Amino acid sequence: MPSSRPELIPFVVNLVMQLQPRSILEIGTGFGKYGFLFREYLDIWGAAADPARLAPEKWQVRIDGIECFSAYISEIQRRIYNRIIIGDALSEIDQLASYDLIFLGDVIEHFPKEDGHRLLDKCLARAGRMVLVTTPNYFNPQGPEYGNERETHHCLWTREDFARFPGAQCFIVADRYNLAILPAPAAASATGQNARHQPACAV
């Protein structure tokens, strides 16, 4: 469905507030919940120091999205995101520049495992600071729904799948969800993180 479980919201929002990205790409915008939350807790909260940021024309954070199913997108989402691209993330991302943060919320399980790894590699090539991924840590069989073939669940992602990315950390949330933090290669190098010296996944 074009939404995700609420248990992850405080963890994702608090991480993003700490990171304070100036640009975000969300892959799989769906209903747009995280776009709304990122806008609120970055730009609108920034209005405490700069009241002008309450006005949309004064927002400072660029929030773009890629969504494969156009029926999920309405004028509501387009008022919050700077840009929403309709298409397949695996190909559309090749046309984009870099972003501080790339976020995949309950999306990666909708790709075959090989395509998911390819997508994360492409995200890391364009992330200035971090790729953030949430996904169930159990397999929930699901086929096409809401007229959307891409709602199909193809695979389970485990801590070991994320461990192949240097510096990755994988946390279990509410016993049912993985939250994986994948530092961008430049960010990992700057902090001395690499596959040999940094634990791949931690609880």
N, C-alpha and C positions, 0 to 999 in steps of 0.2 A: 504494500500500500504506500501511498505517497507521504508517509509519516514514519516515525520511529519511536521507540520506547522512551518514556519520560525519565527513567532512572538515570540516564546518561547526561541529562541536561546540566546539572550543577558541575559535573566534572569537566565537561567540554567548555562551558562558559567560563569557569574559573581559570582553566588553562589559557584560553584565548585572552582573557583580561590581563593575565600575567605577561603574555607574549606581546600584547599591544601591536598587532600587525597593522601596517598601513595599506596592505592589499591582501585580499582573500579570494581564492577560487574555490567554490563549492561544486563538487561533482555529484550530480543527482539531487537537484534542489527539491524535487517533490513539492509538497505544500508550501515550503519556504520557511519553516519554523526557525531553522538555524540562521538563515539570512536576517530574519527579524531580530533574533536574539543578538547576533553579532552587531547589527546596526544600533540596537538599543544600548548595549554595554560597552561599545567603543565610542561611537559618535554622540549618542544622547547623554551618556554619563560624562563625556568630555565637556558637555555644556556647563557643568558645574564650574569649570575654570574659564570657559569661553561660551557665554550664553548664546552667541550667534549660531552655534552648532546645532541648536534645536531646529533650525530651518533647513529643509532638504538641500537647498542650493549652497549651504555652507558645510555640508557633510564632508569630512576629510578622508574617510576610509573608502577605498574602492572595493566593492563586493560584487564579483561576477559569478555566474553559475552556468553549468552545463546540464541540460535536462533532455533525455532522449524521447520523452512522451509529451507532446505539446498540450494535450488535454489537461495536464496538471497545472498549467501556467495560466494565470489570469492577470488582470490589471493590478490586483493587490500585490502580487510578487514583483511586478515590474516597477512599482513605486518604491520598493525597498532596495532591490538590486540595481547596480549601475547598468548591468548588461546580463541578459539571459540568452544563451546560445542553445538552440534546439538541434540536437544531433547526437551522434555516438561519441562518447568521451574519448575513446581510443584514437579516433581520427581528428576530432575537433581540437584536442589539446595541442596537436602539432602546430596549429596556427597561432598559438598564444605565446605571449612573452612570460616573464617570471612574476611570481607572487610571493609575498612573505610567507603566507600560509596557504596550503591546499588541504581541503577538508573533504573526507569521504565518510558520510554518516549512513551506516547500514546500506552500503552500496556494493561493496566488493564481492559479497556472496552472490550477486546477480550476474557475475562474470564467470565463465569457465576458469579454472585455476591458472592455466597458462596465460590467458588474457589478463587476469587480475595482476599477475606478476609484471606483465608488460606495462600495464597502466600505472602501477606504482613506480616502476622505473622511470616512466615518462614524467610522472608527478615530481619525483625527486630531482630530475634534471631541470625542472622549472621552479622549484621551491627555493626561496632565498633563505628560509629559516627552518621550516618544519612541514611535514606531511602528517596529518592527524586522521586516524582511521578508527571507526567503531564498527563492530560486527558481532553477531551472536557467537558464543563459544560452544554452540550445539547446532546440529543440522536440523532444520525445520523444512521438510519437503513442501514445495509450493510450485505450482505451475502458473501459467498466464492468468492474470486477474485484471479486472477493470478495463478489459479490452487491450491490455498492454502485455505483449509477449515478454518484455524485459523484466516483468515481475518474477519470472522463474528463478528459483534458488538453485544454483548449480553446484555449490560445494561448501564445505566447512573450512574456515580459516582458524588455524591454531597458533599458539605461541611460536612453534617451530617454523611456521611459514613466515612470520615476521622476523625471526632471528637471522635470516639471511641478509638483512639490511644492516650495515654497520651502525652501531650506536643505538639500535632500536630498543625501546622499552615497551613492555606489554603488561597492562594491568587488568585484573579481573574486577568488574563492577557488578554488584548485586548478584554475584555467583553465576551470572548468565551471559555476560557480555565482555568482549575484549575491547580495550581501548589501547591502541598502539600509537606510540609517539615515534616517528621516524625523522631524525634530524637531517636536514639538507646536508649534502656532502661538504659544502663550504663551512656551514655552521659547525659540523662535527670536527672538521680539521682545525677550526679556530679554537675549539675548546679541548683539543687533544684527544677527542673520542675516536676510537676505531674498533674494529672487530676484535682485536687482540687484547685491548686494555679496558673495554667497556662491556659490562654484561649485556647480552643481547636482549634479554627480557627479564623484568623484575615484577614482583607482585606489589 
